[in-house]
Amino acid sequence: MHKKEIHTSEREVVIAVRQLYKSFGSNHVLRGVDLDVHQGENVVVLGRSGTGKSVLIKIIAGLLKQDSGKAVVLGEDVATLDRKALRNFRLKIGFSFQNSALYDSMTVRENLEFPLLRNSRNLGRTAVNKAVQDVLDDVGLLHTINQFPAELSGGQRKRIGIARTLIMRPSVMLYDEPTAGLDPITSVEINNLINEVQQRYNTSSIIITHDLTCAKATGDRMAVLLEGKFARMGSFEHVFETDDERINSFYDYNFID
């Protein structure tokens, strides 16, 4: 079942992207991108590989700088932040990487403790233990606490990666291809988790994907990135009610019912 479009008119805008341009040499990846994400909203950015989806969220997270335009996140103009301000800003942003970005030499417990101990040094052992157990319970993997990443399935590693992000209680979540490389059943579990995170943590999220099943399941709104710009935005149904062959071919490519 897909999600219905939520009413955003009275919700605060937490991410405001205006006329964003980014090139790498002669490769013009973003060519004037505009996007608003409202409080508590999941926005899916759709597009095939190489269309600039990941570049967009890296700019939003302050991992890349745009050539021109603005990305204002939680009231901060990201490109203008100095090193200290950027570090504090990133504590409010959860970035779920495509490869889960776990440390292979650390147990699940140690992977989750790492960001807490690095950024909240005044926390006592009891508080750290509780935070780790709570977030593992939220993603349904408390029993893996003493295991190493190599002992986990791909779906479990993805969940632990999300848990490690959630342990800092971010206001914004950025998911980069959350279902990539997963089997259909595990993909459904990750889609459900993204929706649970939205509800339980009241996050505002951008979900980067080319998987229409993921988009339909998790997105309150869709935005289709084509040739460096958003070609169409709105509900899943609205986006694909079009004569634009570029969008229709993307739909057909996914073989979705």
Secondary structure, 3 states (H helix, E strand, C coil): CCCCCCCCCCCCEEEEEEEEEEEECCEEEEEEEEEEEECCCEEEEECCCCCCHHHHHHHHCCCCCCCEEEEEECCEEHHHCCHHHHHHHHCCEEEECCCCCCCCCCCHHHHHHHHHHHHCCCCCHHHHHHHHHHHHHHCCCHHHCCCCHHHCCHHHHHHHHHHHHHCCCCCEEEEECCCCCCCHHHHHHHHHHHHHHHHHHCCEEEEEECCHHHHHHHCCEEEEEECCEEEEEECHHHHHCCCCHHHHHHHHHHCCC
